[in-house]
Amino acid sequence: MNILSKTIAVAVLALGAAQVQAQIDVGGVKAVQGARTTGFIEIADTGDGASRIPVSIIAGVKAGPTLALVGGTHGYEYAPVMGLQMAAKRVNPAELTGTVIIVHVANMPSFLGRTIYYSPADGANLNRVYPGKADGSLSQRIAHAITTQVIEQSDYLVDMHSGDGNEDLRSYIYMPVTGDDEFDAKIKGMALAFGLDHIVIDRRENLPADASLYTDMTGLTRGIPSMTTEVGRVGSTAPDLVRKNAEGVMNLLRHLKMLPGEERPPQPTVWLGEFSVITSPADGMFIASVRGGHTVAKGGVLGQLFDFFGEPIETIRAPFAGMVNYVIATPPMRKGEPVAMVSKIVAEE
Ligand SMILES: [Zn+2]
């Protein structure tokens, strides 16, 4: 049977099922029951350029929840982007309950421009402009499209990051804690299912829905259990990091009962509580003395900041004892930008 007739056969079988899913349309890309469809959400040029957001929609044969997976919010974070391609091929629509919406590369200007943090189009960090604006700058228009077309059509959301092109990062999850116990338990279940062994208990302030700034917060403010994963370091495409992203997605799908099979039980987890993002006091060159995943004492040296002639400006130290989530691993350092993130190790919640 060729692929096309197989798809049709699956679709016909599905129509015979008791439950028929509502048709999902993601910015013009339409779900086909029992199949994976791909296409682009087009972002029109309103003065600062156009962009395209590649999406896959995998629609199961049985009605169920919609999980949104967003990759490439930062354009130099490749392991999740590749992991999502791998997961998209692994999910068999014939076995799927519900729908998976995959945003393969949210921030195409940054991806093709090979930039860290910021879009070359407007200098904005896509993960600080949500929920976006239909008539805003290019990053704001991208955020608006993802908010309205992807997030608001979903029941669960994962924004998948890695160490950016300059960040040496030990894989972890930001697990938001909103104060609503029932809602937070769902997020915790998702975080444990993703299967990383370090979880940051993220007590970030709850922001308003119209100024949610972050991808995950945009989901949270809309009542959608959401989290952010960080798997990968310094823009690496190492197969183990790519696989870890894909495997996290597959186990999350089993956890949400969207795919059959036993959920892999949670592994022993290092819980991280209060965290600090240490920022640079000046422009210069930063040379790290630690790596992502190292533990440090209070006052422990994270690295040295030098001027452009190689003279030391300041020794950057840990504000408290804890674990280094990430540290900047390439020399360019701008005043006010992150040097490292350090978290306190805590007992399990
Ligand atoms: Zn990122």
Residues whose N, C-alpha, C, O or C-beta is under 5 A from the ligand:
A	BS01	ZN	H74 E77 H161 S162
